[in-house]
Amino acid sequence: MPMQSTLQIYKALLPDTVYAEILKRNSQVILHEPLMGIEMTRQGVWLLILGLLFGSNPVSADDSWHFRLSPYVWFAGFKGDVGTIPPLPMAPVDISASDAIEDTEASFMILLDARKQRHGVFADLLYSDVQSDEELVPQPIGLKMKSTSKTSIFTLAYQYELYGRDQTVVDLFAGARYWDIDSELRFKGGLGILAGRKITNDESWFDPVVGLKGRAPIGNSQFYVAGGAAIGGFGVGSDNFYEINANVGYQWNRTRLPDVRR
């Protein structure tokens, strides 16, 4: 069979990256027509087998590390009851997401993603300082409370790429999450034991965490959507927790991650 016809068969059966490799090495892939059938060199046979096995997605030989650094903004509300002084009742705290924007004194969020082919690690750091003022008892008693909540959350996890094509990536991850929540209540006005009191509480713990996360570009622009879901705790630090998140981002650097696919 002529070389040109054989290359057309390769092109029809193999993904572009493997076909390009054959063209690159065509001086080494010797094809000829014996008495019965087509005979190929050993290298040509293996290239064909690999192409058929992994033909659904391109395979990259990129063996270097690739990094992504992503600062982000997270607005979250807080609603619940905070313990005061036993046997006094709990003090209600209600901070909506819109209030959190006004009440945030300081915040810092950053995500570092490092991967080598299908394997990688990521680290996620979140710090926020949120304050709010609540009127617990109206005038004439006029008991008010100022709450301050400083939260630090650090996640470190191993990630494995389940799917990846054209910069759309879905990862499975497992790791640990560290929590540190420092709360302070200051009471103003009022009467009795709470008048002028300050109550502080500092809690920290570790939790295991597992989940899925993904990222996909929006058309040909530098905007992208990302999101994920995770569960953790399992009685190790906290009883349990779950999270679901979705966000929109902008990629300042057009550098592509390696297209390592199966």
C-alpha positions in Angstrom: 0.0 0.0 0.0 1.5 3.5 -0.8 2.7 5.6 2.1 0.2 8.3 1.3 -2.8 5.9 1.6 -1.5 4.5 4.8 -1.1 7.9 6.3 -4.7 8.7 5.4 -5.7 5.6 7.4 -3.7 6.8 10.4 -5.3 10.2 10.2 -8.8 8.7 10.2 -8.1 6.4 13.1 -5.8 8.4 15.4 -6.0 11.6 17.3 -4.2 14.6 16.0 -1.3 14.4 18.4 -0.5 10.8 17.6 -0.9 11.4 13.8 1.5 14.4 14.1 4.0 12.1 15.8 3.8 9.7 12.9 4.4 12.5 10.4 7.3 13.6 12.4 8.9 10.2 12.4 7.7 9.0 8.9 11.3 8.4 8.0 11.4 5.7 10.7 7.9 4.2 10.0 8.6 2.0 7.0 5.5 0.5 5.3 5.6 -1.9 2.4 3.3 -4.4 0.8 4.5 -8.0 1.0 2.7 -10.9 -0.6 0.0 -11.0 2.1 -1.2 -7.8 3.8 0.6 -4.7 5.1 3.7 -5.1 7.2 4.7 -2.3 9.7 7.8 -1.7 11.8 7.4 -2.4 15.5 7.3 1.4 16.2 4.4 1.8 13.7 2.4 -1.0 15.4 2.8 0.5 18.9 1.8 4.0 17.7 -1.3 2.5 16.1 -2.2 0.5 19.3 -1.7 3.6 21.5 -3.7 5.7 19.2 -6.7 3.2 19.3 -6.5 2.8 23.1 -6.3 6.5 23.9 -7.9 7.9 20.8 -10.7 9.6 22.5 -8.4 12.3 24.1 -5.0 13.6 23.2 -2.1 12.5 25.3 0.6 14.9 26.2 4.2 14.1 27.2 4.5 17.3 29.2 6.1 16.2 32.5 6.5 19.6 34.1 4.7 21.3 37.0 2.1 24.0 36.2 0.8 26.5 38.8 -2.2 28.7 39.1 -2.5 31.5 41.7 -6.1 32.8 42.1 -7.1 35.5 44.6 -10.8 35.6 45.1 -13.6 37.3 47.0 -16.1 35.4 49.1 -19.2 37.1 50.7 -20.9 34.9 53.3 -23.5 35.6 55.9 -23.7 34.2 59.4 -26.8 33.3 61.3 -27.1 31.5 64.6 -26.9 31.7 68.4 -23.8 32.5 70.4 -23.4 31.4 73.9 -23.0 34.1 76.6 -22.9 33.4 80.3 -24.6 30.3 81.7 -27.5 30.1 82.6 -28.3 33.2 80.5 -29.9 32.5 77.1 -28.0 32.4 73.8 -27.5 35.7 72.0 -28.8 35.7 68.4 -26.5 36.8 65.6 -27.8 37.4 62.1 -25.5 38.8 59.4 -26.7 38.6 55.8 -24.4 38.3 52.8 -25.2 41.9 51.9 -24.5 43.1 55.5 -21.2 41.1 55.4 -20.0 43.4 52.7 -20.6 46.5 54.9 -19.5 44.8 58.1 -16.2 43.2 56.8 -13.2 44.9 58.5 -10.6 42.8 56.7 -10.5 39.7 54.4 -8.0 37.7 52.4 -8.6 34.8 50.1 -6.2 33.0 47.8 -6.1 29.6 46.0 -2.8 27.9 44.8 -3.2 25.1 42.4 -0.2 23.0 41.3 -0.4 20.0 39.0 1.8 17.6 37.1 -0.1 15.8 34.4 -3.1 14.2 36.1 -1.9 14.6 39.7 -1.5 17.7 41.8 -2.1 19.5 45.1 -4.0 22.7 46.0 -4.0 25.0 49.0 -6.9 27.3 49.8 -6.6 30.1 52.4 -9.5 32.2 53.6 -9.4 34.9 56.4 -12.2 37.2 57.3 -12.9 39.7 60.1 -16.7 40.5 60.3 -18.3 42.8 62.8 -21.9 43.6 63.5 -24.1 45.6 65.9 -27.4 44.1 67.3 -30.0 45.6 69.6 -31.0 42.8 71.9 -33.4 44.8 74.2 -34.9 48.1 73.0 -35.2 51.2 75.1 -35.7 52.0 77.9 -33.3 49.2 78.8 -31.3 49.6 75.6 -29.1 46.5 75.6 -26.9 46.3 72.6 -24.3 43.8 71.4 -21.3 44.2 69.1 -20.1 40.9 67.7 -16.7 40.3 66.1 -16.0 37.0 64.3 -12.5 36.3 62.9 -12.4 33.2 60.8 -9.4 31.4 59.3 -9.9 28.4 57.0 -6.9 26.6 55.4 -7.4 23.6 53.1 -4.6 21.4 51.8 -5.5 18.5 49.5 -4.3 16.1 46.9 -6.2 16.3 43.6 -6.6 13.9 40.7 -7.9 14.9 37.3 -10.9 12.8 36.3 -11.6 14.7 33.1 -9.8 17.4 31.1 -10.2 18.8 27.6 -9.8 22.2 26.1 -9.0 23.7 29.6 -12.2 22.2 31.0 -11.1 20.2 34.1 -12.9 18.1 36.7 -10.9 17.0 39.8 -11.5 14.7 42.6 -9.7 15.8 45.8 -9.1 14.6 49.4 -7.2 16.3 52.2 -7.5 18.2 55.5 -9.0 21.5 56.5 -8.0 23.6 59.5 -10.5 25.9 61.1 -9.9 28.8 63.6 -12.8 30.9 64.7 -12.3 33.7 67.2 -15.5 35.3 68.5 -16.0 38.3 70.7 -19.2 39.8 72.2 -19.3 43.3 73.7 -22.4 44.4 75.5 -23.4 48.0 75.9 -26.1 49.6 78.0 -28.7 47.5 79.6 -29.0 46.2 83.2 -27.8 43.3 85.1 -24.9 40.8 84.5 -24.5 41.5 80.8 -24.1 45.3 81.1 -20.6 46.3 79.9 -19.4 42.7 79.7 -17.0 41.3 77.1 -17.1 37.6 76.2 -14.5 35.9 74.0 -14.2 32.4 72.6 -11.6 30.8 70.4 -12.0 27.4 68.8 -9.7 25.6 66.3 -9.8 22.1 64.9 -8.9 19.9 61.9 -11.3 18.1 59.6 -10.9 15.6 56.7 -12.5 16.8 53.5 -13.3 15.1 50.2 -15.0 16.5 47.1 -15.2 17.4 43.5 -14.2 20.7 41.8 -14.2 21.9 38.2 -13.4 24.8 35.9 -14.4 25.6 32.4 -13.7 28.6 30.1 -16.6 30.8 28.8 -16.2 30.6 25.1 -13.0 32.1 23.8 -12.8 34.8 26.4 -10.6 34.9 29.5 -13.6 34.6 31.8 -14.3 31.2 33.3 -16.8 29.5 35.6 -15.6 27.3 38.5 -17.3 25.5 41.3 -17.4 22.4 43.5 -18.9 20.5 46.3 -17.3 19.0 49.4 -18.1 17.1 52.6 -16.1 16.6 55.7 -15.8 16.4 59.4 -17.0 12.8 59.9 -16.7 13.3 63.7 -13.0 13.9 63.6 -13.1 17.6 64.4 -16.6 18.7 63.7 -19.6 16.4 63.4 -19.9 17.1 59.7 -20.0 19.9 57.2 -20.8 20.4 53.5 -20.2 23.2 51.0 -21.4 23.9 47.5 -19.8 26.8 45.6 -20.0 28.4 42.2 -18.1 31.4 40.9 -17.0 33.4 37.9 -13.4 34.4 37.4 -11.1 36.2 35.0 -7.8 34.7 33.9 -5.2 37.5 33.5 -2.5 35.1 32.2 -3.4 33.1 29.1 -0.8 30.4 29.8 -2.5 27.1 29.3 -2.3 24.2 31.7 -0.9 21.0 30.1 -3.4 19.0 28.1 -2.8 15.7 29.9 -5.8 13.5 29.1 -6.9 10.0 28.8 
